[in-house]
Every structure is written in structure tokens, then in C-alpha cells.
Amino acid sequence: MENLILLAGERQERKNRFRTTMTHKRIKDAVTRRPFRPFTIHVDDGRSIEIRSDDEVVLHPKTKKTMILFIDEGVQIIDIGHISALQEV
């Protein structure tokens, strides 16, 4: 994955396992970048979700923990803590 552009910045050790967490700011930066560049969200359950437009993502304004995706398959709600990477398409 040579074109990974945004990796999680923090690692937390829990019971001898490292968990990577994506920050709200990194996702917001990818969504609001001008000109917009499509990217793929990689979730820690193995899913990959392609974001083709900034209209497909809504970040929760208060909690900074949840994002809502409006894509062809419908609405998906993802906890930002489960996003492992963002990758340019």
C-alpha cells in the first residue's frame, strides 16, 4: 500500500495489543481538501469504503467519534476509532 496518505497517529497498548486510532482532524482534512481527492477508508474489521465525493461523509460535530457515510449501499455509521487508514484512490 504505497499510496497510503493518512495513517492513524496514535497507538495505545491494551492487554499487550496495539490499537491504532484515526483522528477526527485527519478525516476532516481529507473530506475538506480542495480540490477534493477521492479516498478509501479502511476499517479494522477488514472493510474498505471508497469515498468519491465530500457529500458522502458527515462528521459528528460534537463527539468527534462518529462519521456517517451516505453511499450507494445506503447509510453507514462508523466509529472513527475503528478506522485504520485512509488511502488515496
BALOBA-1460 file (C-alpha; in Angstrom, 3 decimals):
// residues 89
<rec num="1" residu="m" x="0.000" y="0.000" z="0.000"/>
<rec num="2" residu="e" x="2.424" y="2.605" z="-1.194"/>
<rec num="3" residu="n" x="-0.180" y="5.324" z="-1.600"/>
<rec num="4" residu="l" x="-1.455" y="5.343" z="1.980"/>
<rec num="5" residu="i" x="-1.750" y="9.014" z="2.775"/>
<rec num="6" residu="l" x="-3.172" y="9.181" z="6.254"/>
<rec num="7" residu="l" x="-2.362" y="6.604" z="8.865"/>
<rec num="8" residu="a" x="-3.532" y="6.678" z="12.425"/>
<rec num="9" residu="g" x="-1.319" y="8.829" z="14.552"/>
<rec num="10" residu="e" x="-1.632" y="7.300" z="17.959"/>
<rec num="11" residu="r" x="-1.120" y="3.823" z="19.319"/>
<rec num="12" residu="q" x="-2.479" y="2.643" z="22.590"/>
<rec num="13" residu="e" x="-1.389" y="-0.539" z="24.289"/>
<rec num="14" residu="r" x="-4.252" y="-2.629" z="25.678"/>
<rec num="15" residu="k" x="-3.645" y="-6.093" z="27.052"/>
<rec num="16" residu="n" x="-0.428" y="-6.461" z="25.042"/>
<rec num="17" residu="r" x="-2.164" y="-5.468" z="21.785"/>
<rec num="18" residu="f" x="-1.684" y="-2.224" z="19.910"/>
<rec num="19" residu="r" x="-4.775" y="-0.481" z="18.626"/>
<rec num="20" residu="t" x="-4.445" y="2.304" z="16.089"/>
<rec num="21" residu="t" x="-6.856" y="5.202" z="16.187"/>
<rec num="22" residu="m" x="-7.668" y="7.673" z="13.445"/>
<rec num="23" residu="t" x="-8.216" y="11.261" z="14.490"/>
<rec num="24" residu="h" x="-11.243" y="13.394" z="13.641"/>
<rec num="25" residu="k" x="-8.934" y="16.090" z="12.244"/>
<rec num="26" residu="r" x="-7.236" y="13.749" z="9.750"/>
<rec num="27" residu="i" x="-10.575" y="12.616" z="8.368"/>
<rec num="28" residu="k" x="-11.936" y="16.167" z="8.271"/>
<rec num="29" residu="d" x="-8.803" y="17.285" z="6.396"/>
<rec num="30" residu="a" x="-9.337" y="14.550" z="3.776"/>
<rec num="31" residu="v" x="-13.013" y="15.461" z="3.344"/>
<rec num="32" residu="t" x="-12.489" y="19.233" z="3.127"/>
<rec num="33" residu="r" x="-9.340" y="19.184" z="0.956"/>
<rec num="34" residu="r" x="-9.657" y="21.350" z="-2.157"/>
<rec num="35" residu="p" x="-9.712" y="20.205" z="-4.779"/>
<rec num="36" residu="f" x="-11.345" y="17.118" z="-3.289"/>
<rec num="37" residu="r" x="-9.458" y="13.883" z="-3.957"/>
<rec num="38" residu="p" x="-11.342" y="10.561" z="-3.654"/>
<rec num="39" residu="f" x="-10.056" y="8.217" z="-0.947"/>
<rec num="40" residu="t" x="-10.742" y="4.834" z="0.585"/>
<rec num="41" residu="i" x="-11.498" y="4.326" z="4.271"/>
<rec num="42" residu="h" x="-10.025" y="1.126" z="5.711"/>
<rec num="43" residu="v" x="-11.939" y="-0.155" z="8.747"/>
<rec num="44" residu="d" x="-10.380" y="-2.522" z="11.294"/>
<rec num="45" residu="d" x="-12.994" y="-5.212" z="10.509"/>
<rec num="46" residu="g" x="-11.492" y="-5.562" z="7.022"/>
<rec num="47" residu="r" x="-13.953" y="-3.391" z="5.094"/>
<rec num="48" residu="s" x="-12.790" y="-0.794" z="2.591"/>
<rec num="49" residu="i" x="-15.181" y="2.023" z="1.678"/>
<rec num="50" residu="e" x="-14.469" y="4.276" z="-1.290"/>
<rec num="51" residu="i" x="-15.394" y="7.941" z="-0.823"/>
<rec num="52" residu="r" x="-15.887" y="9.585" z="-4.227"/>
<rec num="53" residu="s" x="-17.286" y="12.945" z="-3.074"/>
<rec num="54" residu="d" x="-17.216" y="15.110" z="0.032"/>
<rec num="55" residu="d" x="-21.025" y="14.858" z="0.007"/>
<rec num="56" residu="e" x="-20.722" y="11.226" z="1.091"/>
<rec num="57" residu="v" x="-19.303" y="11.963" z="4.549"/>
<rec num="58" residu="v" x="-20.767" y="13.733" z="7.581"/>
<rec num="59" residu="l" x="-18.640" y="14.065" z="10.706"/>
<rec num="60" residu="h" x="-20.451" y="14.391" z="14.012"/>
<rec num="61" residu="p" x="-19.823" y="17.990" z="15.136"/>
<rec num="62" residu="k" x="-19.797" y="17.377" z="18.873"/>
<rec num="63" residu="t" x="-18.482" y="13.931" z="19.759"/>
<rec num="64" residu="k" x="-15.782" y="13.753" z="17.084"/>
<rec num="65" residu="k" x="-16.091" y="9.974" z="17.336"/>
<rec num="66" residu="t" x="-18.675" y="9.123" z="14.709"/>
<rec num="67" residu="m" x="-18.876" y="9.592" z="10.981"/>
<rec num="68" residu="i" x="-21.859" y="8.909" z="8.763"/>
<rec num="69" residu="l" x="-21.383" y="7.780" z="5.176"/>
<rec num="70" residu="f" x="-24.039" y="8.233" z="2.527"/>
<rec num="71" residu="i" x="-23.034" y="5.918" z="-0.294"/>
<rec num="72" residu="d" x="-24.710" y="3.771" z="-2.935"/>
<rec num="73" residu="e" x="-25.388" y="0.973" z="-0.463"/>
<rec num="74" residu="g" x="-27.161" y="3.291" z="1.971"/>
<rec num="75" residu="v" x="-26.143" y="4.899" z="5.250"/>
<rec num="76" residu="q" x="-23.299" y="3.523" z="7.338"/>
<rec num="77" residu="i" x="-22.293" y="4.787" z="10.770"/>
<rec num="78" residu="i" x="-18.669" y="4.191" z="11.717"/>
<rec num="79" residu="d" x="-16.846" y="4.949" z="14.950"/>
<rec num="80" residu="i" x="-13.699" y="6.844" z="13.944"/>
<rec num="81" residu="g" x="-11.708" y="4.700" z="16.385"/>
<rec num="82" residu="h" x="-12.278" y="1.737" z="14.060"/>
<rec num="83" residu="i" x="-10.743" y="3.437" z="11.017"/>
<rec num="84" residu="s" x="-7.222" y="2.178" z="10.490"/>
<rec num="85" residu="a" x="-6.188" y="4.190" z="7.404"/>
<rec num="86" residu="l" x="-7.265" y="6.488" z="4.600"/>
<rec num="87" residu="q" x="-5.874" y="5.784" z="1.136"/>
<rec num="88" residu="e" x="-5.949" y="7.955" z="-1.980"/>
<rec num="89" residu="v" x="-7.833" y="6.353" z="-4.864"/>
